[in-house]
Structure formats: C-alpha cells, structure tokens
C-alpha cells in the first residue's frame, strides 16, 4: 500500500530517532516519484488506446468493407476466417490474452505481485483489434484496461520498483487504459477502485486519478474531445415517470441475470469439448454472428457505438430495439465463451441502450400521456445493464452522468440502477467477474462480497463496565478487594488524573503490600516506571472494528471502551479472551 503523502508524515520523521528523518524523507520522495510515474503510465496507455482504436477501424475496413452496404460474403467469411487466425494466435503465441482482461489485472495485483508479461499486451492488441474489426460482438474497453496494466507493469519492472509499488501499478495502468477507451476518467477511476482494488488511500487515489486524466488528455489530442455518443437533450418531465424507470430497472435486472447466467453456463461446456475444438470455436462463433447479421441485424457486429447513437435519436422502432437487445446478448455470449479476446463493456452498453429505448417505446405506446425521450431511456438503460451485469453500482451511476453531461436525470438513473442491482444480486448471488475467476480455478477477492460482509465491532465483544478507581485510591483496600474476586481476571482498571487510563494486577498490588507499602496509593505503583504516563494504556470506542482491539489486547490485560462524546465515561472493557471468543462464535455463524 502506498503511504499517503502528507506534511505531518515529514514533520513526524523530523522529530523521531536519529535516522528516522532520512527514512521518512526517502518514503516521501518515493511517493512523489510514483505519482510522476503514474502520469507517464497514463501517457503510454493513452497512446496504446489510440493505436488500438485505429487498428480496429482499419481491420473493419479491410475485412468488412467501407461501404454503407455490407457484402453478404464478407459478413460470413470475415468473422469466420478471423476466428481461425485468432484461435491460432491465442493457443500458440498469446495464451494469456483470452477473456476480457479485468480478472487478469486483479490476478496481477493479488497473486503475481504486479507482474504481467508485456507479450500479453501485444497479444491482446492484435487479437482484440482483429476480433472486433471482423465483427465479433465484443468491445475495446476491457482490452484497453489490460493493455494499460501490462504497460504499467513493464515500466515498473524497468524502473526496478519495490514490490508494494509494483502491485499497484497494474490498477494504475488499468485506470489509464479504461479512461482513454471510455473517454470518461471519473468512471474509469471508480471502476478500478470499486472492482479491481476495492480500497483506496490518498496515495492510491492520487496515482489512479493522475494516470486516468493524463491518458484521456493524450487520447483527445489524437481523436478529439467528442464523447463516444451524441447525446440528445434528455430530461425527466414529471415525477410519475419514475414508475416507468422502475419498470426499466426490473426488466434490466432480469436481462442482466439471463446474460450472466448464459455466459457462466456455456463457458464451462465449451471448455469440456475436445481440445481440437479450441481452434474452431472462435470461427464458429464468428460464423453464427455473420448469419445473424446476414438475416437483418448487422448492428450486433463489433462494438456497435454508432447504433447506440441511432437508438438514442429514435431511429428504430421499439420492437426492433428489443430484438437487437436479445440478439446482442446471444452474439456476445457466443464470442466470449469461445475464448475470443475482447471486452464486455461495449456489449453491455449496447444491450442496455437498446433495452432502455425499447422499454420506453413500449411504455409510450401503452401510456401515451407519459411522454418519453428515447435518449433518456437509452442512457438510463445503459446504466441499468452496467449495474446489473457488471455489478458496479456506483460506477454505473457516474458513467451515465459523465457520458451525458446532464445531472437532471440522476434520479431516474439511481432508481433504475438500484432496482436492477438488487434484482441481480438476489437472483445471481455471485457476480460475473467472480464466477469467471472461479471457473478458471483462481480465488480472487470478491469486492462485492467484501462490501456485503458483516463487520464485527468492539461493542460486539466488550463486556459490561467494571468498577474503576482513581490513582489516589488506598492500595491496601484495593488489594483486599482484588483478592476477594471483586475485579475480573485479577486486573484493576484505574482512572488517571487529569485524563487517561491504566491497569494494575493483583500480583503488583500484593508485591507492594509485602514490601510494607500498604499505606501508599495506587499512584505509587503507576509512578514506579517513572511517571503515570508511562503506565497509560490506550482506549477504544464501541463502534470501531473489532480488529482494532487486536492491536492492544495482547499487550494489555484489560482495555477500556469509552464514549466518544465523553472520554471519561466507561462503556465497557475488552480482553484478548473476549476478542477471540467473539471471532470463534462469528466463524460458526
């Protein structure tokens, strides 16, 4: 973990033991270097994404043609033959380029100490450009994420960074690649924190933000600052429309579950097929997608950004939009389960936009008085699928807001996304990325499960308050009562003046009495180490996580739990035995 860069840390180093100041200064210098390195990672990732975009466009032109009318033979042959080439490349040259790239980046962070072979970036670039350009129903965002992570890992190895920084380079590069592909730095930062890292500090956040922003700046220098989609005027005209958006949330949640279940069911079945079929699976997927295109739905090929634009501007009937959403689900499942490298972000946005506009059109046909804007429903639908399928609720909200640049639709976005997310969680307890990693035999941390875990707090293990005394209390009287069992565990909790806490054990009291010091006060024992402050012990608050108590209970036999509003008010005490017993009970629940 990158230590937060802050002035207090430097001041602390200056006042510490000899040599500590130099250590703190060195850490501060390393953190500044890491932030600067994040900018360069963003620049390289942005350039890589620009090249990937050009490669996809060129592949599409050469393989499918540049005319408005697509050649039927090309529709069938291009994805099929490209599938054969992709299979050969993946099997023999770039085996780590399979899949979307999100789980591979998480594995680099949690398993391989940030190591991702540069060869993987090369394979991901070539295979993804060929796959998406030939019409496979996949997107460039996830590959861009992994390419950015690969470049960051290679740069870190070149700079000989220490292990902690090497681990974090992968998500820093991932944020840069995703931000450039999406042209949305906020969404990229949130996704990496929400799904890849799962936690953040000032240092992590600073590095991720710098890399994302710098990559977007580079991308816009070459490709312009225009967003991915031409957003029409969007608005929510009346509160009653929230009912319609809630229905969209329900439909989107069910579609997300069907989409994810199809992938997680078909993928193991394809892997159980004879090994020689791995050469044919991408080709068969490409052929089936070509047939779908030939039968009247060429919109399902590739990322489909231009058709999302058409849906937002009302270019399709709601019936055709619903058909496109269904066919895109089928096409994406075929491409992904065949092992073809490519991402699921763009297909998710496509399905959501078509589904949202279709639901809005159907509702308008049934209830004309509601009024509707296809652009608004398409945008909300994109967020709904993002929340339900990818299970990143916060990213899904900000993604819609960042893409649209319009905060007037934040209420329908939040309502629909929340409903879709809750339905998806209820019907499919395991998120798609977690299910895919477990199918690969890798146990990566589930960010969703971590968010949902019950947290034990100090108040769950503390025992009721014990009787306490001031440091001026009579020593003999306290010793007699301890001997009589008044205090649990033979430890006396002492309230120091003017503030603070300490403890005295039965053995310490008896030793003082045996030495003829029975007429003295408890303060004499506490000052035996030099001052009362030398015997002062820490305290906890009831709402703190229970693991905070583990830092203290092995060094002090009794730790006070005090009220936050009044540090002199004792709410309970906690011991090592209390903590271990609570964890033991929690493990059996």
PyMOL commands that set and color helices and strands:
alter all, ss='L'
color gray80, all
select helices_A, chain A and resi 7-14+20-64+72-92+95-97+102-110+118-134+140-159+163-182+185-197+202-223+241-272+275-294+298-300+305-312+318-337+345-366+368-370+374-389+393-404+407-427+432-439+447-452+458-461+475-483+488-490+506-514+522-529+532-535+546-551+576-587
alter helices_A, ss='H'
color red, helices_A
select strands_A, chain A and resi 468-470+491-495+501-505+539-540+559-562+570-574
alter strands_A, ss='S'
color yellow, strands_A
deselect
rebuild
show_as cartoon
